Amino acid sequence: MAELPISVDSLKRFWNAQVHDPNKWAFNMKFLRAAGMFAGSVIFIRNFGESVAL
């Protein structure tokens, strides 16, 4: 079987480092909130763009 370039242990370490560090968690929450707002606005404009246009 082919060797994976990223091991499961390294993914677990990365996940724990991002989630359990308060400074990184705060940045990640801001990033996720911004990405969600962007995705929501894209979906909104795709669905209701013609009725919003002037």
HELIX and SHEET records of a PDB file:
HELIX    1   1 VAL A    8  HIS A   20  1                                  13    
HELIX    2   2 PRO A   22  VAL A   52  1                                  31    
END                                                                             
